[in-house]
Amino acid sequence: MSAPLLRPRGQAAAQIELLGQLGLPASASPEDVDQLHQSVSDYLSSAPPEIRGWARAQVAALDAAYI
């Protein structure tokens, strides 16, 4: 008989949920988060002129969430 799995609670659970929403594993390091932030920021910065306003708004939201 195996022991039941303990699920994270509180702040740990919230962190795991947020990492999952970013496509990162629960074991992601702060450097992994930094790298993802930079990659997404670079991608949005290269948006075509037709959607550049939208991309700038996304970068602002990304930066606000990152800080």
GINORDA-V940201 format. One line per field, one symbol per residue. ss: DSSP state (~ for helix, > for strand, _ for the rest). burial: # if it has 24 or more other ideal C-beta (glycine too) atoms within 12 Angstrom, else .. A space follows every 50 residues. Layout:
# GINORDA-V940201
ss: ???
burial: ???
This chain:
# GINORDA-V940201
ss: _________~~~~~~~~~~~~________~~~~~~~~~~~~~~~~___~~ ~~~~~~~~~~~~~~~~_
burial: .......................#........#..##..#...#...... ........#..#.....
